[in-house]
Amino acid sequence: MAAWLRPVACEYKSANDFRLLASCRQMHNQAHTIPSMATRNFKTAIARNISRLTGHTEPFLLGCIERPKLRSHGEFSIPIPKLIKTPLATGERIVKKPVDLSKELAEKFPQDPLIRTATPQGAFLNFSVHPVEFIRQVVTQVHTECDGYGMHPSLGRGRTCVVDYSSPNIAKPFHAGHLRSTILGNFVSKVHEACGWKVIGINYLGDWGKQYGLLAVGFDKYGDQAKLEQDPIHHLYEVYIRINKEAETDKEIDVKAKEYFKRMEEGDETALSTWRHFRTLSIASYTPLYTRLNIRFDVYTGESETDAHIPRIQDLLAHHNLAITDPADGAVHVDLDRWDLGKPVIRRADGTSLYVTRDLASLAMRRERWAFDRAVYVVGHEQERYLKQVFRIAGLLWGGEREEEEREIKRRRIEEKKHVGEEEMEPDNHWTEDLVHVSFGRIHGMSTRKGNVVFLRDILDTARETMLEIMRGNEEKFEEIMEVGTDANTGEGKEGASAQGETTARLTGEAAVEQIADVVGASAVVVQDMQGRRAKDYDFSWERMTDAIGDTGVYLQYAHARICG
Ligand SMILES: NC(=[NH2+])NCCC[C@H](N)C(=O)O
């Protein structure tokens, strides 16, 4: 039973486990997603046979093998014109029409233990592999490479990627968009890690703005210290809703909120300490929830921590002549009409900052602190245009500087290559291209047993309860789990704690059952999200998600446990 939990349970090191999931479904169709030993064996079999039939060398043929665009065309394909255009090693050429050669090769292609069919398709020759062989090759490879399976540590060696994900707002619900961002962001991080990148996971909290003035005013009236300590996320939300409602009719509250926030912006220690208390407690109650998803952030930062960098952004904008002041009210904007991105305001008439200003400031901070090579923002598609604006402004502010750096790097590379006699290479990156928005569609109809306003804890609890019910349905297994028990990860989601540094404990009885239900439930939530296309919307369904059969987290855990066994 221990195997249930350890390796897979939401800990998708690279894409392995999702490859596994895909493999369970349509193994032979996935050939092209496995770029390794297994694929090489199939390609070699094709090259060897075609070499015998044509006289081309195996290495040349290996270089010709492609993936067909359509799945129905098999796993591999050779464009026949290449074989005709390129002379043989002897200097001779094949004088045939591609269509004819393709047919001829298909007919003559011998029986092979790895290749099931060779089919001519116009000027292409398509191949499909024996599924059983494919499964065997992949499983053997997994077995040989163990934890190294799917890892390509040399790809990103020496490079740093910052991933901005989850990023909920304090005193507001953790909505479906935050859930998707959390799941996808963790995935993006793991894939980069598997490819050898250094990854910095950033949780950029929505923790600044007038609404925190409002929250503080609300807390003065309705706050309860005990409730706050016990369950800050729910309590703060309760207070926030109440005061928001009141503010609709009582204009005085709005004025007070503005005043309060102004004090915060001015650095008034009393105002800040209350806010800081809310923030600290909120983060403290988020971390165990992220731990349940096996997610750890390297940094919790937020809009509030961008202050120090805002003047620099204003200066840079002015320096590049990008800041346009509205003569009527003094607000400042940047004109991005040339790129069809409007005129985002970056400084309000009263001098305060906006979401965009803070994102730019945070970017400045991230560049300084991590000198990253790539920054990924995992945010819903509603913010697509917004992030385009941020990236565009960033390009205008720093692009030049980066181009300078790149020219220097390129110059050095050319120098180095002169020594080894390699060809010159084009620089592969423009700075703005290193800012990536990983966007995603909406989740519809997400509600928990607690109602329609969603909090992360309620999602995970509901998933656990649902799994528990299902588990109780099988008395025999249930008893077995109680007796045998399971290992549980007890590593707290500390800032900077590494996945390797975690501790495990042995659980038995009810605790073991709860733990397994929790992990399988969380897996169900995660896998449901990975199941659909990222850019598409999907309907949230507890029923489909917790199904034991099909491409679900439950089945994935089951398959994994079986394989480990
Ligand atoms: N750097 C960023 N803007 N990250 C995304 C932040 C998401 C924001 N807190 C929201 O809930 O909409």
Ligand as a Chemical Component Dictionary entry (heavy atoms), coordinates in Angstrom:
data_LIG
# 
_chem_comp.id                   LIG 
_chem_comp.type                 NON-POLYMER 
_chem_comp.pdbx_formal_charge   1 
_chem_comp.three_letter_code    LIG 
# 
loop_
_chem_comp_atom.comp_id 
_chem_comp_atom.atom_id 
_chem_comp_atom.alt_atom_id 
_chem_comp_atom.type_symbol 
_chem_comp_atom.charge 
_chem_comp_atom.model_Cartn_x 
_chem_comp_atom.model_Cartn_y 
_chem_comp_atom.model_Cartn_z 
_chem_comp_atom.pdbx_ordinal 
LIG N1 N1 N 0 2.031  38.322 -11.821 1  
LIG C1 C1 C 0 0.754  38.121 -11.877 2  
LIG N2 N2 N 1 -0.055 39.079 -12.289 3  
LIG N3 N3 N 0 0.277  36.933 -11.512 4  
LIG C2 C2 C 0 -1.104 36.568 -11.477 5  
LIG C3 C3 C 0 -1.807 37.116 -10.291 6  
LIG C4 C4 C 0 -3.247 36.710 -10.227 7  
LIG C5 C5 C 0 -4.112 37.615 -9.411  8  
LIG N4 N4 N 0 -3.786 37.600 -8.022  9  
LIG C6 C6 C 0 -5.563 37.208 -9.604  10 
LIG O1 O1 O 0 -6.129 36.565 -8.760  11 
LIG O2 O2 O 0 -6.150 37.526 -10.628 12 
# 
loop_
_chem_comp_bond.comp_id 
_chem_comp_bond.atom_id_1 
_chem_comp_bond.atom_id_2 
_chem_comp_bond.value_order 
_chem_comp_bond.pdbx_ordinal 
LIG N1 C1 SING 1  
LIG C1 N2 DOUB 2  
LIG C1 N3 SING 3  
LIG N3 C2 SING 4  
LIG C2 C3 SING 5  
LIG C3 C4 SING 6  
LIG C4 C5 SING 7  
LIG C5 N4 SING 8  
LIG C5 C6 SING 9  
LIG C6 O1 DOUB 10 
LIG C6 O2 SING 11 
# 
